[in-house]
């Protein structure tokens, strides 16, 4: 049985699953409000929740609504996140401020991890994680996702580091922070839209059972870091890195010329890449999130089963 933090509001479905020790999978909300256009964002969120239920787990989309951190949303909540101009992009540093003001916040990877942990959820599915931005030696722009992975015991399933970032430096930073980086079914570390980034995987795993066992071992040893699990986009849906590199370089140059940075950088780049690829990157993004949802649900099932066996 898991006891959520009293500030967390859970749907009855999520609360019952956690109380009974059944598998629950957290989902972020920034991808809905700031990562995809409407109505594809709501369609994607609804379909991902359906996939997780079909696999036998319970989805718990995380957000802050009316100043209350939530795990589990209904259709009206998803529509609000997808369409309201009052929904801000909320990382860990912003949570207390948004809650105190009674506002709406779409949670990033970092803040979703923090709220999932407060709810008692150990598995979280997203598209791609943040990391060290290109040119960080000048801007010092490093995502809070990395420091959250170093301190919060949640397993994050993604298609790798977003390819708009410096993947090599991100992997180095994760090593420094002591975060296990596992790649599912391959020795190559993926690059979000692409299956291969040019970097080898730090650690390889080949089954959801192995991932769940690694999670248990990590936390039974008293290590509080989360785990980054990279699940390559399906081959039929990928955009090869040699094609994406030029698109990303153009989008980065245009962003620099426009003077865009900070928390606005990633939404701008993802949106511009959709335009430059004539929608192909959006289709790939949706496909990889669905693929991650399937794996995440299976990991959550094995993790929950292992916890029951221990208890």
C-alpha angles and dihedrals in degrees: 000000000000122000112209122216110270092240091060118094113208130187115244090251093055094041093052093047092051092045091051095045093245122150117278127181122202121216128195124235104208088081086061099047102029107014106059139025123254130292095016089062094060092041090052093047092049093047093048091053089049091052092051092050091047089055090053103259134106119248119222114187109199127217143131112251124178088350095305123115107230137195109194125029136199128222093270090053091051091050090051092051091047099048113020117102088207093071111103129200103253126198125176094278090056101047100089093046095050092045092049092051093047091240138148120258133183106211124232124215091273097049092041089055091051094048093042089054090049089052091049097250116143102184124064129180123203139152103250135340126240123242145148110347121226108266092024090143085073104028100034085219106161121155120247085227088084097052090045090053087054094055111026122074100226128119111230118204113199141145088255133272113336106267092229086072135071100270096185094053090044091056090048091051092049089052090052090050092051095242115154109233111199126184118205117232099340143073091221122085109232127231104217101252090032133053094223128048100176092255126103120239113258091218132008128214126182107192141034088241091059091049092050090049090051090051091052093047092049094054098035086060088058095250109144099197119113125232129248111215114190115204113186118233111256111275094239091056103042128110106217115245094239089062096043096048094071093045092051093047091052092048091049092050092050091048091052091049090051092049094236119156146134118044090350094060101080097045090048094049095046091049094047091048089055088054095046093049092045092239098313093114090053091054090049091047092053092046094052093048090053090048090051090049091058093050093043092053091050092049091049091051093053092043092052091047091052092049091052091050091052093049 
